Amino acid sequence: MTLLLTLLQAAPAGAMGGGGSMIIMVLLMILIFYFFMIRPQQKKQKKLEEARNSLKKGDKVVTIGGIHGKITDIKETTFTVEISNGVRIEVDKAAISFNEADLSNKSQRSKNNSEEAISKQDSSYTQDDDKDN
């Protein structure tokens, strides 16, 4: 008891009311962690998921184990990959690896494909309009 009284008497008067600045510092650290660590990881994970979902039959892939092959069948959570003539293995979609260049190329290709599809639709509309006139 006497130790507690001694410590309380030794504490400066302004130290008791400094809890508000401590809360602000903790909140600031949480924001920094979110914007510099958590948010970029979520974006990268989303891009990786989009790249895996954009794979189709005939695409060449590399698994996280280093096996190279070509996709021959796609199921809900797995790919069937042909690694040699007549040799097929089934791998989980999460087992397909991508590096940063692959991810940017995949996203660019999917963006270009969607733009091409839109332009084809636009051109078919204009052709239909020309036929009407």
C-alpha positions as CSV (number, residue, x, y, z in Angstrom):
1,M,0.0,0.0,0.0
2,T,2.8,2.4,0.9
3,L,4.5,1.6,-2.4
4,L,1.4,2.6,-4.4
5,L,1.1,5.8,-2.5
6,T,4.7,6.6,-3.1
7,L,4.4,6.0,-6.8
8,L,1.2,8.1,-7.1
9,Q,2.9,11.0,-5.3
10,A,6.0,10.8,-7.5
11,A,3.9,10.9,-10.7
12,P,3.7,14.4,-12.3
13,A,0.4,16.1,-12.2
14,G,0.0,16.2,-16.0
15,A,0.6,12.5,-16.5
16,M,-2.9,11.5,-15.3
17,G,-4.8,13.3,-18.1
18,G,-2.7,12.0,-21.1
19,G,-4.9,9.1,-22.0
20,G,-6.5,10.9,-24.9
21,S,-3.3,11.3,-26.8
22,M,-2.5,7.6,-26.3
23,I,-5.8,6.6,-27.9
24,I,-5.1,8.9,-30.9
25,M,-1.6,7.4,-31.3
26,V,-3.1,3.8,-31.2
27,L,-5.7,4.7,-33.8
28,L,-3.1,6.3,-36.0
29,M,-1.0,3.2,-35.9
30,I,-4.0,1.0,-36.8
31,L,-4.7,3.3,-39.8
32,I,-1.1,3.1,-40.9
33,F,-1.1,-0.7,-40.6
34,Y,-4.3,-0.9,-42.6
35,F,-3.3,1.4,-45.5
36,F,0.3,0.2,-45.8
37,M,0.0,-3.5,-45.1
38,I,-3.5,-4.9,-45.0
39,R,-5.1,-3.0,-47.9
40,P,-2.3,-3.8,-50.5
41,Q,-2.4,-7.4,-49.5
42,Q,-6.2,-7.5,-50.1
43,K,-5.7,-5.9,-53.5
44,K,-3.0,-8.4,-54.4
45,Q,-5.2,-11.3,-53.3
46,K,-8.2,-10.0,-55.3
47,K,-6.0,-9.7,-58.4
48,L,-4.7,-13.2,-57.9
49,E,-8.2,-14.6,-57.6
50,E,-9.3,-12.8,-60.8
51,A,-6.3,-14.2,-62.6
52,R,-7.1,-17.7,-61.5
53,N,-10.7,-17.4,-62.5
54,S,-9.7,-16.0,-65.9
55,L,-7.7,-19.2,-66.8
56,K,-9.3,-21.3,-69.5
57,K,-8.7,-24.6,-71.3
58,G,-5.4,-24.6,-73.3
59,D,-3.6,-22.1,-71.0
60,K,-0.1,-23.0,-69.9
61,V,0.4,-22.9,-66.1
62,V,2.9,-23.6,-63.5
63,T,1.9,-25.0,-60.1
64,I,3.4,-23.8,-56.8
65,G,5.3,-27.1,-56.8
66,G,7.0,-26.2,-60.1
67,I,5.1,-28.5,-62.4
68,H,4.5,-27.1,-65.9
69,G,1.5,-28.1,-67.9
70,K,-1.6,-27.1,-70.0
71,I,-5.1,-26.9,-68.6
72,T,-7.4,-29.5,-70.1
73,D,-10.4,-29.3,-67.8
74,I,-11.8,-26.8,-65.3
75,K,-14.0,-27.7,-62.4
76,E,-15.3,-25.5,-59.5
77,T,-12.2,-25.7,-57.3
78,T,-9.7,-27.7,-59.4
79,F,-7.9,-27.8,-62.8
80,T,-6.9,-30.9,-64.7
81,V,-3.4,-30.2,-66.0
82,E,-1.8,-32.2,-68.7
83,I,2.0,-32.4,-68.0
84,S,2.9,-34.8,-70.8
85,N,1.1,-36.7,-73.5
86,G,-1.6,-38.7,-71.7
87,V,-0.4,-37.7,-68.2
88,R,-2.9,-35.6,-66.4
89,I,-3.0,-34.4,-62.8
90,E,-5.7,-32.6,-60.9
91,V,-4.6,-29.6,-58.9
92,D,-6.4,-27.2,-56.7
93,K,-6.9,-23.7,-58.2
94,A,-4.9,-22.2,-55.3
95,A,-1.9,-24.3,-56.4
96,I,-1.5,-22.3,-59.6
97,S,1.3,-19.7,-59.2
98,F,1.7,-16.3,-60.7
99,N,4.4,-13.7,-60.5
100,E,3.8,-10.0,-60.6
101,A,4.4,-9.8,-64.4
102,D,1.9,-12.6,-65.0
103,L,-0.8,-10.9,-62.9
104,S,-0.4,-7.5,-64.7
105,N,-0.4,-9.3,-68.1
106,K,-3.5,-11.3,-67.2
107,S,-5.4,-8.3,-65.9
108,Q,-4.3,-6.3,-69.0
109,R,-5.4,-9.1,-71.3
110,S,-8.8,-9.5,-69.6
111,K,-9.3,-5.7,-69.8
112,N,-8.4,-5.7,-73.5
113,N,-10.7,-8.7,-74.1
114,S,-13.6,-6.9,-72.4
115,E,-12.9,-3.7,-74.4
116,E,-12.8,-5.8,-77.6
117,A,-16.2,-7.4,-76.8
118,I,-17.7,-4.0,-76.1
119,S,-16.3,-2.6,-79.4
120,K,-17.7,-5.6,-81.3
121,Q,-21.1,-5.0,-79.7
122,D,-20.9,-1.3,-80.7
123,S,-19.9,-2.2,-84.2
124,S,-22.8,-4.7,-84.6
125,Y,-25.2,-2.0,-83.3
126,T,-23.9,0.5,-85.9
127,Q,-24.1,-2.2,-88.7
128,D,-27.7,-3.0,-87.7
129,D,-28.5,0.8,-87.8
130,D,-26.9,1.0,-91.2
131,K,-29.1,-1.8,-92.5
132,D,-32.2,-0.1,-91.2
133,N,-31.4,3.0,-93.2
